[in-house]
Each structure stands twice: as C-alpha cells, then as structure tokens.
Amino acid sequence: MSKNQECVAMITGGNSGIGFATVKKLAAQGYTIILASRNQDASKKAIEEIHSSISNAKVESIPLDLASFESVRACASAFQAKGYPLHLLINNAGQMFDSKEGRFTADGFEMTFGVNHLGHFLLTNLLLENLKASAPARVITVSSSLHDPDLKQGPATDFDYDNLKAEKYYDAQIFYKNSKLANIWFAYELNRLLAGTGVTSNAVCPGFVPAAIGARRKSPFSKFFFTQILARMPFARSLEQASDSYIVAATRPKFASVGGKFIVDGEEKESSEESYNEEKARILWEKSLEWCKLT
Ligand SMILES: NC(=O)c1ccc[n+]([C@@H]2O[C@H](COP(=O)([O-])OP(=O)(O)OC[C@H]3O[C@@H](n4cnc5c(N)ncnc54)[C@H](OP(=O)(O)O)[C@@H]3O)[C@@H](O)[C@H]2O)c1
C-alpha cells in the first residue's frame, strides 16, 4: 500500500475497552474505520466521542452479532456493499460467560467458543477476498496468554471436541481459555494458508487490563476493585498500553510481510507449545469450515 493510499480497517467490538482505545489511535493516523459491533447505540456514542477529538475522523458502524452466523454474513455483505478495500481486520471482540445457562449462540454453539472463535472464523473467511484484493493487508486476532495449558493460573485449557457444546461439563474459565487457544491456532493456520497472498495473520495478547474488565462489572465494589486497585498493580496494563500491542501488529512495517507471530507488550513472544501444534490447528480449521457451512 502506498503511503497516500487510504487505509481501511474493520474492528469487531471496537466501541469499548481495548478495541475502542485502538480505534482512537487508528483514527488519529487517518484510517477509515468500520466498527463491527452488536450495540449500535454504543457505536454511535463511540463515533461521537472520536469526532469530538478528531474532527476529520472517518469512522462508520456496521451491526455485527458474532453469536449469529446470519448476522456475521449480513455484516460481511454490508461491508462489501460499500465497495471499500480492506487493509486491516482486527478480530477483537471477546467475552467470558459466567454460566452455560442460556449461553448458546443462535446456531447452537457454546457462547464463548461461538463468539470468540467461530464468529471471527466465519467473518474473516467471508472477507478474505477483500483482504487479498487490498494486499498488503493484515489480520490481527486477539488471544490471551491464558491460552497456554501450562500456565499455572486457575484450571488449564481442555480442548475437547466432544465438549465444545458443554455436553460433558461447563467451566467458564476453561471455555474462555479454550477459545483463546482456538484464536491462536486460527491466526497461525490462517497465516500458513495465506502464504504468498500479501496478507499476514498475527495474534495479540493485550495483557491483563483491569480497566476493561472493571468497566463491565455491575457491582460497585467489583468495579472499584478492578478499576482502582488492580489497575494500579505492576502486572496490570492500561488501555493505552494494551492497545499499543494492536497498533504494533497493525502498523509496524515488519508485520506487513511477517505473520504467524504472537505479540505481547508490543513485542514478539513465544506462544505456548500447544499453540504451535499444526495438526490441531488444521483440524480446528476443517471442523470450523463445516460448522460455519463454508466450502
Ligand atoms: N481485559 C483483559 O484483561 C484481557 C486480557 C486478555 C485478552 N483480552 C481480550 O481482549 C479483547 C477485548 O476485550 P476488552 O478487555 O477490551 O473487553 P470489552 O470492553 O468487554 O470488549 C469486548 C467487546 O466484545 C464485544 N462482544 C461481545 N460479544 C459480542 C458479540 N456476540 N458480537 C459482537 N461483539 C461482541 C463487546 O460488545 P458489547 O459492547 O456489545 O458487549 C465488546 O465491544 C477480547 O478478545 C478479550 O478476550 C482481554
């Protein structure tokens, strides 16, 4: 892409948290940004806030509910109807659900896996031709260091294809970690499949960002604990710091041609041994194609 060519970026869940902090930085750099978000009122407010500080910002919104394949398809079609190029896709939206009660996507998948992995898998595949036609282009998928099965922080991942719909048991933390492992397998497999196309795919971990978690907490105590206590701990990352990792992946010249990397605190890091298992990544890809009814 030449320097004076307009860059177009789509980001999922970009109206809050780390996604919104990233959008502000990209808007300041002149990107045209599409907020693909399920809450259009929140997107409208986010766009107004950006315009209040960057008057010539180019930010638009398209509805997207990652928990519905129909909505994901409608989002991709709405983007394609605009006729824009696509230089950057940031698969940022993600959530951990407390219980499995009522936590299934419109297509019957457990919600955390469905939203964090499957929705993004479908969206990215539907936009692949747009990315290739706009090359050099980048896909960034937001994972977490919690994807590492050897990390001794609570229960470990347990990626079991016979329990992806919580048929055997449900544990919110395990399902979240599984989805973040799926995010990395997806990012690395996508990069292998995109070899020679001019499109790269990398994964990012924003670090532990209590400000983003606390903003969602309903209890005043919990909100205070995350935003005022945990946010001040040395191991915490601010929204500014966390979004810097996205910006590095999105704009550092190296990552226009280098993919298959894991970027943490703005630097390349090794991801877990499990995340480099190409066979498992390929199986997840094949199964995800079937689940999303993609040929
Ligand atoms: N905060 C951390 O410590 C941390 C650590 C590691 C990784 N991460 C990852 O960083 C990413 C951003 O999270 P955050 O901390 O900035 O939290 P956040 O502010 O809660 O952002 C999550 C975004 O995901 C969106 N989302 C949830 N379900 C969706 C759905 N069905 N369809 C479309 N969008 C949906 C939310 O939209 P609504 O506003 O409509 O709910 C929200 O905009 C996530 O992938 C998260 O897993 C965060």
The ligand as an SDF file (V2000), in Angstrom:
LIG
                    3D

 48 52  0  0  0  0  0  0  0  0999 V2000
   -9.1840   -7.1760   29.5170 N   0  0  0  0  0  0  0  0  0  0  0  0
   -8.2480   -8.1200   29.6580 C   0  0  0  0  0  0  0  0  0  0  0  0
   -7.5960   -8.2550   30.7250 O   0  0  0  0  0  0  0  0  0  0  0  0
   -7.9450   -9.0470   28.5070 C   0  0  0  0  0  0  0  0  0  0  0  0
   -6.8600   -9.9330   28.6340 C   0  0  0  0  0  0  0  0  0  0  0  0
   -6.5650  -10.7910   27.5630 C   0  0  0  0  0  0  0  0  0  0  0  0
   -7.3430  -10.7510   26.4180 C   0  0  0  0  0  0  0  0  0  0  0  0
   -8.3970   -9.8940   26.3330 N   0  0  0  0  0  0  0  0  0  0  0  0
   -9.1710   -9.8810   25.1000 C   0  0  0  0  0  0  0  0  0  0  0  0
   -9.2090   -8.5640   24.5760 O   0  0  0  0  0  0  0  0  0  0  0  0
  -10.3680   -8.4070   23.7620 C   0  0  0  0  0  0  0  0  0  0  0  0
  -11.0710   -7.1170   24.1080 C   0  0  0  0  0  0  0  0  0  0  0  0
  -11.6040   -7.2140   25.4060 O   0  0  0  0  0  0  0  0  0  0  0  0
  -11.7570   -5.9930   26.4210 P   0  0  0  0  0  0  0  0  0  0  0  0
  -10.9970   -6.3560   27.6260 O   0  0  0  0  0  0  0  0  0  0  0  0
  -11.4870   -4.6840   25.7400 O   0  0  0  0  0  0  0  0  0  0  0  0
  -13.2960   -6.1140   26.8400 O   0  0  0  0  0  0  0  0  0  0  0  0
  -14.6200   -5.3650   26.4020 P   0  0  0  0  0  0  0  0  0  0  0  0
  -14.5260   -3.9010   26.5630 O   0  0  0  0  0  0  0  0  0  0  0  0
  -15.6970   -6.0690   27.1460 O   0  0  0  0  0  0  0  0  0  0  0  0
  -14.7260   -5.6660   24.8550 O   0  0  0  0  0  0  0  0  0  0  0  0
  -15.2940   -6.8060   24.3610 C   0  0  0  0  0  0  0  0  0  0  0  0
  -16.0820   -6.4350   23.1100 C   0  0  0  0  0  0  0  0  0  0  0  0
  -16.6170   -7.6450   22.5630 O   0  0  0  0  0  0  0  0  0  0  0  0
  -17.9100   -7.3490   22.1270 C   0  0  0  0  0  0  0  0  0  0  0  0
  -18.7520   -8.5200   22.0050 N   0  0  0  0  0  0  0  0  0  0  0  0
  -19.0860   -9.4200   22.9580 C   0  0  0  0  0  0  0  0  0  0  0  0
  -19.9440  -10.3180   22.4600 N   0  0  0  0  0  0  0  0  0  0  0  0
  -20.1720   -9.9730   21.1610 C   0  0  0  0  0  0  0  0  0  0  0  0
  -20.9850  -10.4990   20.1310 C   0  0  0  0  0  0  0  0  0  0  0  0
  -21.7890  -11.5510   20.3230 N   0  0  0  0  0  0  0  0  0  0  0  0
  -20.9610   -9.8900   18.9360 N   0  0  0  0  0  0  0  0  0  0  0  0
  -20.1920   -8.7950   18.7170 C   0  0  0  0  0  0  0  0  0  0  0  0
  -19.4130   -8.2420   19.6690 N   0  0  0  0  0  0  0  0  0  0  0  0
  -19.4130   -8.8310   20.8730 C   0  0  0  0  0  0  0  0  0  0  0  0
  -18.4600   -6.3960   23.1740 C   0  0  0  0  0  0  0  0  0  0  0  0
  -19.5850   -5.7620   22.6400 O   0  0  0  0  0  0  0  0  0  0  0  0
  -20.7630   -5.1500   23.5400 P   0  0  0  0  0  0  0  0  0  0  0  0
  -20.2730   -3.8010   23.9400 O   0  0  0  0  0  0  0  0  0  0  0  0
  -21.9410   -5.1270   22.6480 O   0  0  0  0  0  0  0  0  0  0  0  0
  -20.9500   -6.0630   24.7160 O   0  0  0  0  0  0  0  0  0  0  0  0
  -17.2580   -5.5060   23.4060 C   0  0  0  0  0  0  0  0  0  0  0  0
  -17.2370   -4.4370   22.4870 O   0  0  0  0  0  0  0  0  0  0  0  0
  -11.2090   -9.6720   23.9730 C   0  0  0  0  0  0  0  0  0  0  0  0
  -10.9930  -10.5840   22.9200 O   0  0  0  0  0  0  0  0  0  0  0  0
  -10.6420  -10.2460   25.2640 C   0  0  0  0  0  0  0  0  0  0  0  0
  -10.8280  -11.6410   25.3580 O   0  0  0  0  0  0  0  0  0  0  0  0
   -8.7030   -9.0280   27.3490 C   0  0  0  0  0  0  0  0  0  0  0  0
  1  2  1  0
  2  3  2  0
  2  4  1  0
  4  5  1  0
  4 48  2  0
  5  6  2  0
  6  7  1  0
  7  8  2  0
  8  9  1  0
  8 48  1  0
  9 10  1  0
  9 46  1  0
 10 11  1  0
 11 12  1  0
 11 44  1  0
 12 13  1  0
 13 14  1  0
 14 15  2  0
 14 16  1  0
 14 17  1  0
 17 18  1  0
 18 19  2  0
 18 20  1  0
 18 21  1  0
 21 22  1  0
 22 23  1  0
 23 24  1  0
 23 42  1  0
 24 25  1  0
 25 26  1  0
 25 36  1  0
 26 27  1  0
 26 35  1  0
 27 28  2  0
 28 29  1  0
 29 30  1  0
 29 35  2  0
 30 31  1  0
 30 32  2  0
 32 33  1  0
 33 34  2  0
 34 35  1  0
 36 37  1  0
 36 42  1  0
 37 38  1  0
 38 39  2  0
 38 40  1  0
 38 41  1  0
 42 43  1  0
 44 45  1  0
 44 46  1  0
 46 47  1  0
M  CHG  2   8   1  16  -1
M  END
$$$$
